[in-house]
């Protein structure tokens, strides 16, 4: 299910549209929907990251990322290293996929990701988990 067709769409704070896909910014998380057949690389990611930081006004924020993999696309798993080595942070990544290849890709990506990652078959569960991880992170900061 696309975000635009979901109950979550009314809570979108900002939509970031690039040639490769759409990214929906919420209060504590971002949902990415990359287009069919795209090769999503670091250049694409940098554009989105900059827009997210501009929206929140703080590069030190820790949001959760929901990868809503409604289309088949490619990415370079090692680009996650560029993300984390560039002092970028995420609370967690939740991946929504029902495809067998999506699970295989996720296993490979986990080798490069330096945060919690969880796979889901429903957007509702992925968002709920991302929100839960954000609450846990905020509680750690308060304590």
C-alpha positions, 0 to 999 in steps of 0.5 A: 500500500502506498502512503498516498493511499493510506490512513497516514497520508493526512499526517504527512508534514512534507513530501520530498519528490526526486526522480527516483521516488517519493519520501514522506516526512512525518514527526518522527519518521520518514517513509521512502517509496522508490520507483520501479526499476530505479538504481538508488545510489548515494547521490539520490540518498544525499538529496533526500537526506539534505531535504530531511535535515532542512525540514527538521533544522537539525543534523543531529536528529535521529529519525526512523526510516520506513522503506516501503518497498512497493516496487522492485528497484536496486541499490548499492548496500555499501552506500549505507556505509557512506551514510553512517560514516558521514555522521548521519544517524537513524533510530531504526530502519523498518522494511516493508516487503512481501517479495522473496527477493526483498528479503534476500536484499535485506539480509545483504543490506544488514551487513552494512547498516549500523542500526536496528533493522526489522522486516515487515509485511505490512505498512501498519506494523512497520510504522508502529515499530518505527514509532516504538523505537523513536519513543524508546530513544526519546526515553533514553535521552530523558533518563 
